[in-house]
């Protein structure tokens, strides 16, 4: 995993516990403990064609934690001041992406499955989809 040492505003890696026995591995996370917010929405990203990117936006008020349940992906996160790239490739390590942080997902390994826990339901008006507008809205934060 490649991590730029200084992650953008509020972003951090989150490690979740797992248990193993003869039946295999079980990983688990609790809202308010490993996931630092009440979970309002969960979604999956999968079957991303080779070379395609996802994300390319910021949320005004929603926080998310992204996990690579299978495969791997690189997240480029940017708060307008600092930018970092994080490679996720373990189902027990996620990245917290806070509001007002631009996020792009790229470099999907074959058969990657991502799971995202979000602090809010989907609201189209909560997205900033233009990087120039993102820079304007987050200037001075």
Order of alpha helices (4+ residues) and beta strands (2+ residues): beta-beta-beta-beta-beta-beta-beta-beta-beta-beta-beta-beta-alpha
